[in-house]
Amino acid sequence: MISVIYAIKLELKLNNKERSLMARHSGYARFGYNYALALYQRVKDWTVPDCQV
Protein backbone atom coordinates (compact mmCIF):
# COMPACT_ATOMS: atom_id res chain seq x y z
CA MET A 1 0.00 0.00 0.00
CA ILE A 2 1.35 3.40 -0.97
CA SER A 3 0.42 6.48 0.99
CA VAL A 4 1.09 9.94 -0.32
CA ILE A 5 1.24 13.06 1.81
CA TYR A 6 0.72 16.42 0.15
CA ALA A 7 1.77 19.79 1.49
CA ILE A 8 0.45 23.11 0.34
CA LYS A 9 2.43 26.26 0.99
CA LEU A 10 0.53 29.53 1.17
CA GLU A 11 1.75 33.09 1.34
CA LEU A 12 -0.45 35.89 2.58
CA LYS A 13 -0.12 39.16 0.73
CA LEU A 14 -0.81 41.68 3.46
CA ASN A 15 -0.72 45.44 3.40
CA ASN A 16 1.08 47.36 6.15
CA LYS A 17 -1.98 47.69 8.40
CA GLU A 18 -2.78 43.96 8.15
CA ARG A 19 0.88 43.07 8.70
CA SER A 20 1.04 45.11 11.91
CA LEU A 21 -2.24 43.56 13.17
CA MET A 22 -0.91 40.06 12.50
CA ALA A 23 2.31 40.88 14.36
CA ARG A 24 0.34 42.18 17.36
CA HIS A 25 -1.90 39.12 17.47
CA SER A 26 1.01 36.70 17.24
CA GLY A 27 2.85 38.60 19.97
CA TYR A 28 -0.16 38.37 22.26
CA ALA A 29 -0.56 34.66 21.54
CA ARG A 30 3.09 34.12 22.43
CA PHE A 31 2.61 36.06 25.68
CA GLY A 32 -0.38 33.86 26.57
CA TYR A 33 1.56 30.69 25.79
CA ASN A 34 4.53 31.78 27.93
CA TYR A 35 2.21 32.76 30.80
CA ALA A 36 0.42 29.41 30.73
CA LEU A 37 3.72 27.53 30.52
CA ALA A 38 5.12 29.39 33.54
CA LEU A 39 1.92 28.73 35.49
CA TYR A 40 2.06 25.02 34.61
CA GLN A 41 5.69 24.78 35.69
CA ARG A 42 4.96 26.49 39.02
CA VAL A 43 2.06 24.13 39.73
CA LYS A 44 4.07 21.09 38.67
CA ASP A 45 7.00 21.99 40.94
CA TRP A 46 4.78 22.87 43.91
CA THR A 47 4.70 20.24 46.63
CA VAL A 48 2.33 20.03 49.56
CA PRO A 49 4.23 20.24 52.84
CA ASP A 50 3.62 17.42 55.29
CA CYS A 51 1.34 18.51 58.10
CA GLN A 52 2.60 17.45 61.49
CA VAL A 53 0.13 17.60 64.34
Long-range contacts (C-beta under 8 A, 24 or more apart in sequence): none
